[in-house]
Every structure is written in C-alpha cells, then in structure tokens.
Amino acid sequence: MAKNKKVALALSGGVDSAFAARILLEKGYTVEAFTLKIPFLSEGYLERASFLCGKLGVTHHIIDTERKFKKNIVKYFIDSYLEGLTPNPCARCNRDIKFGLLFKETRKRGFDLFATGHYVSLMGKGGKFYIKKASYENNSQEYFLALVSESVLKHCLFPLAEYSKKDVLKQAKKIYPFSAPSSREVCFIRNKDYREFISSAVEDNSLYEGLIRYYDGKILKRHSGIYNYTYGQREGLGISWSVPLYVFGINSKTKDVIVAERGKALKSAFYVSGLNWFYPASDYDNI
C-alpha cells in the first residue's frame, strides 16, 4: 500500500527529518523532501538538506517563505513581547508555515501525505484525528503541534513516534555525517538572545522603558524595556530582596513590571484564547 503513496517530507537538514526520510523510504513510500527558506538563518542548512537528499536519493525542493515568515512569525514574536505577552513562535510557525503554507503547497502538487521529523503520535477516533505523546515522553513534541488543525493532521505521518532521540542519533550515523546541532528554542534568533533581537528591531527603546514595582506599588528600580521580562521570571531582575521575587504582572500601557514573592504572585484564574479543539468541547468528557 505504501508504494502507491506519495509523501511530502518537511526536511530541515537536521538529523530527525533525515532519519524520518530513511524510515519512510524503507516502508516503500515515494518520498520528496521540502525545505523551508526562512530569514535570519545561514545558508548552511539548505546545503546540508540538499546533500542529505542526494545521499538518500530523494528529490529536493526549496520553498521560499521568508516574507510570510517575517510577517506571521517574527512580527508576532516581537509584537507580543512589546505588549507584555510571552509568545509561542514554534507553535505558531507549525500552524501557519510548516503545516500551513508548506502543507497547502504539497497538496497542490499532488502529494497524498505530509510527514515531519517531530516526536509525536497520531491517534484516530470516530473518524477524527488528534495528537498524543510519543512513545518516549522525554523527547515528545506534541506541545509544538498544539495549534495544528485536525483537518491537516489526518493527512500526516510522524515516522519518529516510536523512537527516542538517542536511538535516532545512533541509527542515523550512516546517513547523517554531520555533528547533530542542538535544538534552539527560537530558530531565527541566531547568536543573540531574544532581548537583543527585539532591541535591535525597535526604533525607540525608550518607549518601552518603565518601572519595576513591588505588588503594593512601591518603586524598586527602573527597567530598560518590558520585553526583557516574562510572567513567572525570577532570574535577571537585578533586585536585592530577602526572598526571591517573581514577575507576576506586566502593564503594556504604563510599562510597569510588577513583582512579588512566590506566594503573592500565584493567581487563582487566568484567561486563554485561540484554543484548538480537536473535538467539539462537549465531546471531551466522552474521550
């Protein structure tokens, strides 16, 4: 059955997607690889991906997503911090770019299935599909696919669902002659931390400067930008206090950062938005 199925594989040039390609080929699928060209990365990963495809004997395509990536991911990332929020660029990228733009492009080109090198399992129930943890929970990545719609998942394959990262690194040696790079939390921030990245993108940093206040309103110090802080942060506050302080409030209008001891920083309620229901909410009690 696999021999009649065309699979479009998202191949980054890393060891995981390379090993996923080998698994699919061994199972008899007809595989073609697609690598996304995204901003702020060196060209080395494209060359590595091309080399791997040649070694594996699969056709390689490069899809330029720089413009949409900057608009949908980088701008969202920066704007979120400037508004006192903590973004999730990887989940947004998977939804909008990899399982969005790229998935749609492969469907246009006639591919039956779409595969990636994520460590995640796919389950079907009652004609619906949803994601769950991979067999080895230590490297399970379902969190990063939390925003991918069920309508896309039903066309997906995740060849690494039953593998541990350790197994992949060991078995991929024959096809992957490079040193496996460690994963970075945000791929497009190369040698900078996210604070430097945002600071360099902002025209006037003084617009985001403000005060760090104790939860009762007492001024503790000035800060150089609200984008330097995230909810729950303890390190890097630069405040001498008898016990650790945590960020539990960021006011994007006044630019105040509010801190308190752990007990005072805890909250009894929070708001969520943009939920991705794999089933109607009313059905979750029956799953």
N, C-alpha and C positions, 0 to 999 in steps of 0.2 A: 504493500500500500504506500509506503514512504517513497518508493521510486517514482510515483506519479505526482508527488507533491513538490512544488517549488517553494523554497523558504528564503525569505529575505532576512539576512542576519545583520544586526547593528554591530559593527566591529570597530572598536575604538583604537585598536593597536595594542591593547593590553592583553595580559595572559588569560583572563577569564573569557573574553569573547573569542580569542583564538582557540582555546580548548573547546568552547561550545561549538565552534565550526567543525572541529575534528569529530566530536560526538555525532553531530548531525550527518556528516558525510559517512561515518561508519554505519549509521542506521539506514543509509540509502537515499536520503533526501537530495534533491538537486538544490545546491546552495549558491547564492550570490551574496556578496558582502557589501554593505553600505557604511561609509564612514562620514560623519558629520564634520564639516569645516566650521569651527566656531572661533570667535575672536579671542585675542589675548593669549593664545597658545602658540608655541613654536611649531614650525612645520615638521619637526621630527616625528610626531605621532602619525602624520599622514604617510610619511616614508616607511615607517615601521609597519603600518597597516598594509601598505602596498606590498612590502616584502613578504609578509605573512600570507597574503592571498596567493602570491606566486608560489610559495612553498607548499601551500595546501591545494593549489590547483583550482581556485575559485575565482570567478570574475569579480573585479573590484570596482565599485562606484564611489565617487566623492560627491557629496551633496552640500552645496554652499548654503549655510543657514546663518551666516554672520549678521545680516541685517535684522532678521526676525529674532535671533538670539539676543542681540543688544536691546531690542525693543521690549521683548516679552520677559527676559530673564534678568539681564544686567540692570535695566532701568527699574524693574520691580524690586530687585535686591537693594539698590541704593535708596530708592524712594521709601522703602519700608523702614530702614534704619533712620532716615531723616524724619519720619513720622513717629519715631519712638517704638517701632514694632520690630520683632525678630523674624526675618523671612525664612523660607524653606526653599531655596533655589533649586535644589536637586529634584525635589518632588514636582515643582512647577515645570522644570525642564523636561522631566519624563512625560508629564501630561501634554505639554504644548509642543515640544520639539521632537523628542525621540518617538513617543507613542502618539504624537500628533502629526506634525509636518512630515516626518520621515515615514511613518506608518501609511499615511494617505498617499504618499508618493509611490511606495511599493505596491499598494493596491492598484493604482493606476497602471502600473507596469505589469500587472497580471500575476502577482505572487499570491499563493494560497495562504501562506502562513508567515508570521513575523516572529523572529527569535532574538533574544538578547542573552548576555552573559550574567544576568542577575541571579543571585542565590535566593530563589523563591519558588514556591509550589503553586500550582494552579488546580483548583477544585471545581467540579461541576455538580450542580444540584438542581433538579427540576428544570433543566434547560437553561439555567443561569450559571455564570462563572464568577468566581471570586478568588482572591489570593490568600495564601496562608504561609506560615513559616516553612522555610526549607528544612530538610532533614537535620542539618547541623545548625542549631539555633545561634551559635556564636558568630556565624557569618551570614545569618539570614537578613535579607534586604527588603522585606515586604513594606517596611515603613516608607521607602523611597518610591514605591509604586502606589501609594495610598490614593492618589488623585486620578489614576488611570481608569477610564470608564469600562464598565462591563462589556459594552459593545465592541471594544478593542480587544479586551482580554480573551474573548472567545476565539480569536484568530492567532493567539500567541503560543509560543513554545519556550520553555525555560529549561534547557538541557542540563543546567548545573544544580537542579533541585535536590538531587541525591548525593551531591559531592560536598566535601569540606574544602576549604581553601587550601589546606595542607595537601590534600590529595591532588588537587589541580596543579599546584606548583610542582609536585613530584612527577606527575604523569605528563606534564606539558613540556618537559625539558627537551624532548626530541623535536618539537615543532617551534619552540619559543627560545631562541638563542640569546635573548636579551636578559638583562637583570630586571626582574619584575619591579616596576616602580611602586612605591607605597601609595595608597589611595589618598587623595586630598579631599578635604571636606567640600571645598568650592573650587572646581577645576579651573575657572577662568581667572582666579587670583593667583598669579604665578609665584613670584618671590616676595610678595608683600603680604602683610596680614590685612584683614578686611578693613580695618580702620584707616590704614594708609591708602588703600584702594578708594574708599569713599572720599577721603580728604582730598585726594588728587582730582576727583571728579566734580567737587563742589567749587563754585566760583568764589563764594564769600563764606569762609568757615565761621566768621564772627556771628553770622545769622543763627548759628546752632549752638553757640556758647550759652552758658547759664549757670545755675547754682545747684549744688548738691545740698539737699536739706534733710535733716532728721525728720522722722514721721510726724513730729509735733510742730514742724515749721521752722525750727532752728536752723540757721545757715551754718553749714560746716565748711564749705570751700567753694570756689568757682571751678567749673569744668570747661574743657576746650571743645565740647561738642557732644550732643546727646547720642550721636551714632557710636560713641565709644562705650555705650552701656546697653546691657540687655537684662531682662527680668530674671531675677534669681542670681545675678552675678555677685560674686564675693571678692574675687581677686582683682587687683588693679584699681581699687577705689582711692588709694592714697590717703586714707583717713586713719588716724591713730585712735583706737577705741578699746575699751576694756574687754569687749567680746566681738566676734566677727559681725560685720554688718552686711546686709544683702540689699540689692536693688529690688524694690517692690512697686515702684511707680515711675513712669516717665511721661512728662507732660509736654507734648509737642508744641503747644501754644506758648507756654511760659518758658519752655526749655529747662524746667526744673527736673532734677533727678532725685527721687525720694528713696531714702534708705532706712533700714530698721534692723533690729535683732531678728533672728530667725523666727521666734515665736510670734512677734508682732507682724512679720512680713507674710505669714500664711493667710490665705484667703479662703472663704467658705463657698465662693461661687465664681464662675468665670463664663465668658461668652465664647462661642465658637461660630464659625461661618464657613461657607464653601464646602460643606460636607459632601462626600462622595458615597451615596448609598448604593451598595451592590444589590440590595433588595429594598423594596418599599419598607419604610420604618416599621410599619405594622406587622411585618413578617418576621422580625428579628427574634421574637420570643419562640418561634417555631423552628428555628435553625438548629 
